[in-house]
Amino acid sequence: MSLVFVIPGPLRELAGNRAEVRVKGSAESASKALSLLWAECPGVRDRVVTEIGEVRPHVNIFIDGESIRFTGGLQSPVRDGAEIVILPALSGG
């Protein structure tokens, strides 16, 4: 199994300046998929989840275009070859 994580500009420095990170491994849920990402890019973890492992309120995660907020949260299913987008909220005026 392989997954593709799309890394936004603000987090790329923590991911070796990569816009995409491909990880190999099996993940039946968003939580397991993110664990594979943390193994590859540990610095990204603290920017995406809280100390207790919940997705930060200002961060959105999409699996194949669907927000995990509406598909089961961190228990959302992940298919082989899925594209997972991490999207922190932007603000400004």
Sequence and secondary structure as in RCSB ss.txt:
>XXXX:A:sequence
MSLVFVIPGPLRELAGNRAEVRVKGSAESASKALSLLWAECPGVRDRVVTEIGEVRPHVNIFIDGESIRFTGGLQ
SPVRDGAEIVILPALSGG
>XXXX:A:secstr
 EEEEE  HHHHGGGTT SEEEEES  SBHHHHHHHHHHH HHHHHHHB TTS B TTEEEEETTEETTTTTGGG
 B  TT EEEEEE     
